[in-house]
Amino acid sequence: MESAIKTYRIRLDGIRFRAKHGVSRAERDLPQDFVVCLEVELPVSLLPRADTRARVFDYDRLANLVVESGTSASYKLLETLAERIIERVLDDTPALLVTVQVKKFGPPTSVSVDAASVELSGRKVG
């Protein structure tokens, strides 16, 4: 019998880390807080067929890939950081599609802005 399930997505909200990203030298001198929301689409064949944790995709692994990507280098742009996270998740997991939102608090703007974020999506090629 064919499964009625057509899409398998995992979403992790609020992955937090401190890192030195930003255009100005001052932004890169002191660690700042970043929050990432990650959504991955996995092959339906990876959906657990039994109600057991041993068969589920590892959420912790995904969260750690995000934190490693966000803390292993310094980037000037949130867009570049988001691209690196997508590349890492696509390279290191069976994910078919990755959407990532990266949020930074208190961006340097001429008016008061609580936070800035970018959202990018990338698909596995081939």
N, C-alpha and C positions, 0 to 999 in steps of 0.2 A: 504494500500500500504506500503510495506517495504521500509525503508529508505535506500538510497544509501550510506549514511555515515557509515563508518565502524570504524573509530577512532576519538576520541575527545581528543586533547592535548592542554594544556595551557603551555606557556613558559614565564618565567619572567627573563629577563636579567638585570644584574647589581644591585642586591639587596645589599646594602652597610650597613656595621655596623662596629663599633670599639669594639675590645675585646682583652683579654689577653690570647692568645693561643701561644704555642711554646714549644720546648723541653727545652730550657735553662731558668733559673730563670730570666735572663735579658729580655727575650722575654715576659715572663709572668708578669713582673713588670710594663711595660708601655703599654697602649692600642695601638693596631696596626689596620690598615685598612684591611678589608676583603671584597671580592666581591663574591657573589654567583649567579650562573645561575641555575634556577630550571625549570624542565619540569615535568609535571604530566600528566598521561593518566587517563582520567575519563571515567566512563561508558557512552556510547552513549546515554543512556536514560536520562542523565542529560543535554544534549544539548538543549538549549532554542528552543522552538517550535514557539515562536513569537519574533519579533524584539523589545524586551523590556528588560531593564536593570534588572528589578525585577527577571527575571528568569535565569540570567547568574551566573556562579560560581564566587565567590567573590575573585578577584585577591588580594585585600588588605589583606584578611585573610591569604592567602598563604604567602605573603611577611612578615606579622607579625609573622607567625609560624617560618619562617627562622630566623628572627632577634631574637626572643625569644630563640630559640635553640642555636644560636650563642653567646648570651650574658648572659645566665643564669648560665653557668659553664665555667671553664677553662680546655682546653684539650692540651695535649702535641702534638698530631698529627692531621694534617688536615684530615687524614682518619677517625679518631674517630669523629671529628666534622661532617664530611659528613654523617657518619652512623647515628649520633643522629638526624640530620635534616631529613633524610629519615624516620627513625622510627617515628618521631613526625608527619610528613605529612601523613604517612600511617595510624597512629593511630587516627589522628584527622580530617581526611577528607575521602571522598569516593574514593580517588585515588586508582587505580589498580596498577600503575607502577610509580615510581619516579626516576628521574635522577637528580643528583646534581653535580655541579662543584663548588669547593671552591678554591678561589685564594687568595694568600698572597703575598704582595709586599716586595721586598728586603730581601729574606730569607738569613739566615746566612750560606754562602757558601765560599769556599776558592777562588772562582773566581766570577766575577761580574755576577749576575743573577737578572733581573728585577723583576720577579715574579715566584712563584711556584704554581701549582694547582693540585688538584686531582679530578677525576670524578668517581662517583659510581652510580649504579642503584640498585633499590630494588623493589620487587614485593610483593603485598599483598598475604599472604598465607591463603588458606582455602577459 
